[in-house]
Amino acid sequence: MFTTDHFDLIVIGAGSGGVAASRRAAAHGARVLIAEPDRVGGTCVMRGCVPKKLMMYAAGFSRELHEAQGFGWTGVAGRFEMARWADAKAREIDRLEDVYRRLLADGGVELVPGRARLLAPDQVAIGGRTVRANRVLIATGAAPASGALPGLDLAMTSNEVLDLRAIPATLLVIGGGYIAVEFASILAGLGARVTLAYRDTLPLRGFDTDLRMHLAQALGERGIMLAPGVGMRVLERHATGFALHRADGSVLTAAAALNATGRHPNTSEFGLEEAGVQLDARGAVAVDVDSRTNVPGVWAIGDVTNRKNLTPVAIAEGRAFADTEFGARSVRVDHRNVASAVFTDPPVATIGWSEAEAVHHGPVDVYETDFRPMKTAFAGGNMRTYMKVVVDGLDGRVLGVHMIGTDAPEIVQSLAVALTCGATKHDLDRTVAVHPTAAEEFMLLREPTRRRAAMVPAMAGSMGASRSASMSGAMSGAAMPGAAI
């Protein structure tokens, strides 16, 4: 007979993945405990996706107010007050945390505040309490990293920038990945003079090259000073702000600095290694396709595994674990063709292979278009939209869709359904477009911009089938694209 401290499942971490897994397991009849030392909701809700997008919406009004004049509005003006936004954001985050807590309580999940430590595969300590379960799920997420160069720990991270109550006059953003370009774009839209420094020649390493080029151009047009292609030595803090010393002897200065050089899996101080849980070279929990660790009875999901570091993926992994272990049906997450978005101005969205990836598996046809959207053109603006479709050169299957422009995340999300179903270029061609929209341009790409031969000898058998197998192997365990610095 079980004691009151024996559960069917213990979840360590109440972020998006942990909450989803615990609620699904409880719905299957499991007795579940979830432990969390911080606020319930995790990075995405508390200090990531949600507040970041709320800040993005705020920044977007600067362009909307300007464009309104082109549509006949007069006397349109405004002044952004960061403190007012911060207060409203705090209220919204409090509301969302209450929602998460109610979801857990209504689902019958016991929430225990405190840092959990794995004592054994079936034993967890939370404060002065020891609890046991046949299954333990690690869902501790990731945190900002500061080891890329000396002095980075002096700068803000994505955590602190979301709590700003005043916009710095000048801001130095260090990094070239998701976090870097998003906050560079957002803070520039709110009035800061932003410098974006990164070592690569273009931002967003791992994305399609044409997307990266168009984003760099858009960031420059937004007023952001790009400082690419140079290594970094040290970040120093002085009485007037920050100074970044670079490998070529140049120095970049600003009143404030944001460390956006990437994130590292949260695996320390949870007793994982002491319990025998294997970590990979980057400190992430090593798991198989079913999220099992090397220790029987211990699983891990989400960013702590460094597979696809996206909130919806963590949720899917958590639910798949619960359905498999408690729902009497085997469920696996397909990490191929997972769409992602970068909330810059204009935003970026992508799914599938880049052109460079696709040509390593066979010949490809590339379709693309570049135009000023109707709204922008009418208002006299210069922001452009770029769309790209990468197609299998033999069987016409769509291998990748890439876009930068207004509503890119919404449009690519819809197209992700088609790619998941194996859509071909012919399927796009025979789809009647909705006019006038930007999305219709994906249906109107009639002739390829270029055709590229395979970079490797063609494999025997059906190229479509071989590409499917290649995508499964190449993408199922892929880390999130985007450079640290």
Legacy VTK file of the C-alpha trace (Angstrom):
# vtk DataFile Version 3.0
C-alpha trace
ASCII
DATASET POLYDATA
POINTS 485 float
0.000 0.000 0.000
1.387 3.417 -1.015
2.185 6.070 1.560
1.045 9.662 1.044
4.511 10.435 -0.358
4.403 7.800 -3.101
3.266 8.929 -6.547
2.948 7.439 -10.006
4.882 10.376 -11.482
7.094 13.147 -10.168
7.769 16.028 -12.552
10.705 18.327 -11.848
9.932 21.711 -13.407
6.575 23.445 -13.914
7.209 25.057 -17.265
5.146 24.436 -20.391
6.401 20.883 -20.914
6.211 19.833 -17.277
2.711 21.218 -16.797
1.475 19.562 -20.001
2.960 16.194 -19.026
1.641 16.282 -15.471
-1.898 17.261 -16.490
-2.052 14.621 -19.228
-0.727 11.916 -16.891
-3.249 12.902 -14.222
-6.023 12.791 -16.809
-5.023 9.177 -17.452
-5.523 8.445 -13.753
-1.969 8.826 -12.477
-1.158 10.339 -9.090
1.182 13.200 -9.984
3.394 15.651 -8.116
5.150 18.552 -9.799
7.953 20.545 -8.154
8.945 24.099 -9.062
11.305 26.491 -7.219
10.195 29.539 -9.230
6.967 30.795 -10.733
4.593 28.336 -12.373
4.564 28.605 -16.166
8.278 28.473 -16.853
10.385 30.518 -19.229
7.803 30.880 -21.982
5.055 32.370 -19.853
7.046 34.181 -17.166
10.172 35.509 -18.930
10.121 34.445 -22.555
7.662 34.036 -25.386
4.615 35.707 -23.850
6.102 38.906 -22.358
8.477 39.201 -25.320
5.590 39.185 -27.765
3.705 41.700 -25.650
6.780 43.930 -25.904
6.903 43.272 -29.649
3.288 44.426 -29.973
4.190 47.617 -28.109
7.119 48.280 -30.442
4.985 47.622 -33.500
2.813 50.643 -32.791
5.696 52.927 -33.712
5.410 51.742 -37.302
1.602 51.684 -37.198
1.438 55.296 -36.021
3.740 56.341 -38.822
1.817 54.405 -41.480
-1.510 55.817 -40.271
-0.534 59.200 -41.692
-0.225 57.633 -45.138
-3.822 56.460 -44.837
-5.223 59.911 -44.152
-4.997 60.104 -40.374
-3.844 63.433 -38.976
-2.687 64.386 -35.530
-1.413 60.868 -34.951
1.350 60.925 -32.380
2.349 59.169 -29.218
5.002 58.703 -26.552
5.864 55.275 -25.216
6.000 54.897 -21.437
7.913 51.773 -20.564
6.815 51.806 -16.915
3.141 51.688 -17.911
3.826 48.740 -20.200
5.831 46.993 -17.457
2.974 47.335 -14.976
0.454 45.986 -17.488
2.797 43.126 -18.387
3.235 42.190 -14.726
-0.531 42.046 -14.259
-0.917 39.814 -17.305
1.848 37.448 -16.179
0.256 37.225 -12.725
-3.055 36.360 -14.392
-1.454 33.663 -16.532
0.350 32.140 -13.572
-2.957 31.908 -11.729
-4.408 30.134 -14.762
-1.570 27.595 -14.731
-1.965 26.992 -11.015
-5.699 26.443 -11.420
-5.121 24.040 -14.312
-2.833 21.944 -12.144
-5.181 22.020 -9.161
-8.269 21.239 -11.249
-6.363 18.404 -12.917
-5.542 16.807 -9.568
-1.802 17.503 -9.769
-0.062 18.310 -6.468
2.174 21.376 -6.845
5.081 21.595 -4.414
7.170 24.798 -4.295
10.895 24.223 -3.956
13.938 22.895 -5.786
13.775 19.152 -6.328
16.826 16.915 -6.201
17.002 13.429 -7.649
18.284 11.089 -4.927
17.664 7.876 -6.836
15.729 6.861 -9.965
12.572 6.605 -7.854
13.321 9.082 -5.074
13.233 12.897 -5.051
13.935 15.380 -2.273
12.038 18.693 -2.196
13.129 20.810 0.715
12.827 18.622 3.791
10.394 16.228 2.113
11.275 13.012 0.301
8.844 11.639 -2.274
8.926 8.513 -4.401
7.573 7.487 -7.787
8.072 4.767 -10.377
8.610 7.454 -12.987
10.444 10.781 -12.755
10.308 13.363 -15.534
12.982 16.068 -15.850
11.509 19.252 -17.360
13.816 21.947 -15.990
14.292 23.920 -19.213
17.224 26.204 -19.957
18.726 29.489 -18.759
20.777 32.326 -20.289
24.443 31.443 -20.801
27.246 33.876 -20.008
30.406 31.944 -20.788
31.023 33.102 -24.362
33.413 35.866 -23.280
34.614 37.574 -20.100
32.311 40.225 -18.679
29.056 38.903 -20.148
27.711 38.360 -16.659
27.664 42.158 -16.252
25.063 42.581 -19.002
21.312 42.104 -18.905
19.865 38.826 -20.158
16.470 38.171 -21.695
15.174 37.819 -18.127
16.076 41.355 -17.039
15.314 43.140 -20.300
11.665 42.146 -19.932
11.559 43.933 -16.565
12.920 47.269 -17.823
10.968 50.297 -16.669
12.800 52.746 -18.923
14.243 52.429 -22.414
18.033 52.939 -22.524
19.150 55.670 -24.896
21.708 53.312 -26.432
21.826 49.526 -26.281
24.506 47.041 -27.278
23.086 43.602 -28.095
25.678 40.829 -28.153
24.677 37.781 -30.183
23.166 36.845 -33.518
20.475 34.300 -32.690
16.756 34.440 -31.902
16.998 36.406 -28.689
19.511 38.886 -30.065
17.664 39.882 -33.228
14.266 39.923 -31.550
15.241 42.267 -28.744
17.391 44.398 -31.038
14.342 44.908 -33.249
11.941 45.447 -30.344
14.094 47.935 -28.419
14.847 49.849 -31.602
11.115 50.101 -32.218
10.670 51.490 -28.705
13.224 54.222 -29.285
16.662 52.902 -28.308
19.656 53.343 -30.620
20.735 49.722 -30.976
24.010 48.145 -32.045
23.920 44.414 -32.806
27.312 42.683 -32.572
27.897 39.090 -33.674
30.810 37.021 -34.986
29.180 35.538 -38.079
28.705 37.470 -41.313
24.898 37.295 -41.020
22.440 36.894 -38.122
20.449 33.715 -37.431
23.006 31.058 -38.252
21.227 27.827 -39.170
18.439 29.546 -41.091
18.157 29.784 -44.866
20.826 32.134 -46.202
18.395 34.272 -48.183
16.258 34.788 -45.074
19.361 35.841 -43.153
20.325 38.351 -45.840
16.854 39.871 -45.953
16.699 40.066 -42.165
20.062 41.847 -41.987
18.786 44.381 -44.518
15.522 44.850 -42.604
17.333 45.362 -39.295
19.529 47.996 -40.899
16.502 49.783 -42.312
15.004 49.695 -38.816
17.933 51.875 -37.736
19.956 49.137 -36.049
23.712 49.366 -36.501
25.016 45.930 -37.472
28.518 45.004 -36.319
29.126 41.521 -37.782
32.098 39.370 -38.651
34.462 40.159 -35.786
35.315 38.077 -32.732
34.817 39.485 -29.248
37.362 39.647 -26.456
35.806 41.172 -23.359
32.830 43.221 -22.172
33.637 45.923 -19.646
31.367 48.088 -17.539
32.227 51.712 -16.861
30.517 54.615 -15.145
28.842 55.673 -18.404
27.884 52.222 -19.638
29.456 49.279 -21.410
32.367 48.758 -23.785
32.774 45.661 -25.958
36.371 45.085 -27.056
36.587 43.149 -30.315
39.320 41.056 -31.885
40.187 43.679 -34.515
40.858 46.315 -31.843
37.556 48.128 -32.301
35.401 49.046 -29.306
31.599 49.277 -29.274
29.980 51.320 -26.505
26.455 51.838 -25.199
24.618 52.853 -22.063
23.209 49.346 -21.624
24.173 45.879 -22.817
22.172 42.727 -23.470
23.800 39.316 -23.394
21.966 37.295 -26.039
24.628 34.671 -26.747
22.406 31.678 -26.160
21.052 29.458 -23.413
22.292 26.366 -21.597
20.269 23.406 -20.301
19.261 23.612 -16.626
20.930 20.459 -15.340
22.959 21.601 -12.337
21.840 21.313 -8.707
19.143 18.752 -9.478
21.263 15.724 -8.593
21.108 14.339 -12.116
24.726 13.316 -12.558
24.922 11.968 -9.023
21.947 9.745 -9.845
23.724 8.510 -12.975
21.761 10.496 -15.579
23.941 10.933 -18.649
24.553 14.440 -19.990
25.906 15.228 -23.435
28.862 17.460 -24.301
26.704 20.608 -23.995
25.322 19.615 -20.609
21.917 18.555 -21.930
20.170 15.406 -20.727
20.768 12.663 -23.286
17.531 10.913 -24.294
16.250 8.475 -26.898
13.300 8.975 -29.253
10.889 8.260 -26.399
12.557 10.817 -24.085
14.077 8.092 -21.907
17.384 8.773 -20.207
19.994 6.084 -19.616
18.572 5.575 -16.105
15.485 3.331 -16.035
12.505 5.200 -14.637
13.822 8.667 -15.542
12.712 10.662 -18.610
13.460 14.211 -19.808
11.654 16.614 -22.150
11.933 20.153 -23.457
14.900 22.515 -23.575
16.851 20.526 -20.986
17.360 17.902 -23.728
18.443 20.480 -26.358
16.571 18.800 -29.186
14.114 21.339 -30.596
14.020 24.174 -28.098
10.496 25.385 -28.738
7.577 25.586 -26.330
5.134 23.603 -28.527
7.751 20.862 -28.900
8.194 20.603 -25.120
4.415 20.368 -24.717
4.188 17.686 -27.413
7.026 15.712 -25.824
5.372 15.923 -22.413
2.020 14.736 -23.696
3.627 11.953 -25.741
5.422 10.720 -22.613
2.210 10.749 -20.579
0.147 9.038 -23.280
2.786 6.343 -23.718
3.411 5.654 -20.039
-0.090 6.157 -18.632
-2.469 6.155 -21.582
-1.814 2.663 -22.938
-0.800 3.900 -26.378
2.636 4.541 -27.848
3.117 8.134 -29.004
6.287 9.666 -30.429
6.996 13.263 -31.374
8.073 13.853 -34.959
10.794 16.492 -34.763
10.871 16.891 -38.531
9.114 19.817 -40.145
8.631 21.796 -36.953
7.820 25.389 -37.850
9.490 28.238 -35.988
9.211 32.014 -35.931
11.463 34.930 -35.055
9.517 37.963 -33.863
11.554 40.743 -35.382
10.077 43.637 -37.368
9.297 42.293 -39.902
8.995 38.772 -38.469
10.625 35.633 -39.853
9.032 32.191 -40.114
10.341 28.940 -41.504
9.636 25.243 -41.771
11.581 22.387 -43.338
14.934 22.420 -45.059
16.864 25.469 -46.146
18.106 25.544 -49.725
21.630 24.662 -48.584
20.378 21.647 -46.626
18.132 20.404 -49.422
20.818 20.299 -52.133
22.868 17.913 -50.015
20.120 15.318 -50.499
19.188 15.781 -54.156
18.357 18.328 -56.860
16.044 21.193 -55.921
13.916 23.841 -57.548
13.792 27.179 -55.762
10.795 29.515 -56.048
10.929 32.991 -54.524
9.389 36.436 -54.595
10.287 39.804 -53.073
7.796 42.681 -52.926
6.435 45.597 -50.933
3.122 44.649 -49.295
0.076 46.687 -50.296
-0.251 48.398 -46.922
3.398 49.426 -46.795
3.506 50.601 -50.400
0.368 52.735 -50.005
1.800 54.441 -46.934
5.096 55.114 -48.705
7.098 52.699 -46.559
10.014 50.572 -47.682
9.549 47.373 -45.655
9.532 44.354 -47.940
8.265 40.781 -47.861
10.364 37.868 -49.095
9.023 34.344 -49.659
10.868 31.201 -50.663
9.776 27.640 -51.412
12.339 24.838 -51.739
11.036 21.943 -53.833
12.346 18.437 -54.538
13.663 18.588 -58.098
12.512 15.053 -58.883
9.089 14.504 -57.352
7.972 18.082 -56.627
7.524 17.638 -52.880
7.831 20.861 -50.885
10.912 20.564 -48.668
10.990 23.998 -47.098
9.029 27.233 -46.799
10.708 30.435 -45.641
9.321 33.947 -45.211
10.191 37.330 -43.799
7.422 39.885 -43.772
4.233 40.980 -42.034
2.240 38.023 -40.654
4.963 35.524 -41.617
4.422 33.383 -38.478
0.668 33.146 -39.070
1.088 32.299 -42.757
3.821 29.705 -42.293
1.887 28.074 -39.437
-0.911 27.334 -41.881
1.476 26.072 -44.550
3.078 23.812 -41.941
-0.064 21.669 -42.071
0.447 21.172 -45.801
4.115 20.256 -45.397
3.294 17.821 -42.606
0.862 16.144 -45.000
3.523 15.893 -47.723
2.324 18.691 -49.999
3.841 19.089 -53.451
4.385 22.197 -55.516
1.450 21.069 -57.666
-0.767 21.150 -54.561
0.161 24.801 -54.025
-0.389 25.586 -57.716
-3.897 24.112 -57.767
-4.972 25.913 -54.597
-7.172 28.925 -55.360
-5.649 31.975 -53.686
-7.388 34.434 -51.375
-7.039 37.919 -52.871
-5.779 40.430 -51.975
-3.449 38.899 -49.382
0.267 38.452 -48.962
-0.221 34.712 -48.371
-1.600 34.235 -51.886
1.886 34.825 -53.300
2.841 31.332 -52.124
0.169 29.990 -54.517
1.326 32.136 -57.437
4.988 31.092 -57.721
4.839 29.563 -61.180
8.440 29.343 -62.426
11.514 28.462 -60.379
14.042 31.216 -59.803
16.814 28.636 -60.109
17.403 24.915 -60.298
20.271 23.370 -58.415
21.845 19.977 -58.841
22.471 17.720 -55.876
25.658 18.301 -53.923
26.040 14.537 -53.420
25.448 11.603 -55.794
21.776 10.716 -56.086
20.789 7.785 -53.900
19.228 4.666 -55.310
15.466 4.282 -55.310
12.856 6.984 -54.997
14.362 10.362 -54.228
11.220 11.331 -52.351
11.517 8.293 -50.106
15.233 8.794 -49.604
14.698 12.419 -48.701
12.061 11.404 -46.155
14.501 9.022 -44.530
17.220 11.657 -44.573
14.974 14.257 -43.004
14.054 11.827 -40.253
17.660 11.192 -39.381
18.891 14.728 -39.840
16.122 16.579 -38.052
14.703 14.313 -35.362
17.446 15.222 -32.926
18.377 18.623 -34.299
19.029 21.493 -31.979
17.288 24.777 -32.399
18.731 26.785 -35.320
20.277 30.152 -34.607
23.741 31.186 -33.546
24.841 32.071 -30.068
27.175 34.836 -31.184
LINES 1 486
485 0 1 2 3 4 5 6 7 8 9 10 11 12 13 14 15 16 17 18 19 20 21 22 23 24 25 26 27 28 29 30 31 32 33 34 35 36 37 38 39 40 41 42 43 44 45 46 47 48 49 50 51 52 53 54 55 56 57 58 59 60 61 62 63 64 65 66 67 68 69 70 71 72 73 74 75 76 77 78 79 80 81 82 83 84 85 86 87 88 89 90 91 92 93 94 95 96 97 98 99 100 101 102 103 104 105 106 107 108 109 110 111 112 113 114 115 116 117 118 119 120 121 122 123 124 125 126 127 128 129 130 131 132 133 134 135 136 137 138 139 140 141 142 143 144 145 146 147 148 149 150 151 152 153 154 155 156 157 158 159 160 161 162 163 164 165 166 167 168 169 170 171 172 173 174 175 176 177 178 179 180 181 182 183 184 185 186 187 188 189 190 191 192 193 194 195 196 197 198 199 200 201 202 203 204 205 206 207 208 209 210 211 212 213 214 215 216 217 218 219 220 221 222 223 224 225 226 227 228 229 230 231 232 233 234 235 236 237 238 239 240 241 242 243 244 245 246 247 248 249 250 251 252 253 254 255 256 257 258 259 260 261 262 263 264 265 266 267 268 269 270 271 272 273 274 275 276 277 278 279 280 281 282 283 284 285 286 287 288 289 290 291 292 293 294 295 296 297 298 299 300 301 302 303 304 305 306 307 308 309 310 311 312 313 314 315 316 317 318 319 320 321 322 323 324 325 326 327 328 329 330 331 332 333 334 335 336 337 338 339 340 341 342 343 344 345 346 347 348 349 350 351 352 353 354 355 356 357 358 359 360 361 362 363 364 365 366 367 368 369 370 371 372 373 374 375 376 377 378 379 380 381 382 383 384 385 386 387 388 389 390 391 392 393 394 395 396 397 398 399 400 401 402 403 404 405 406 407 408 409 410 411 412 413 414 415 416 417 418 419 420 421 422 423 424 425 426 427 428 429 430 431 432 433 434 435 436 437 438 439 440 441 442 443 444 445 446 447 448 449 450 451 452 453 454 455 456 457 458 459 460 461 462 463 464 465 466 467 468 469 470 471 472 473 474 475 476 477 478 479 480 481 482 483 484
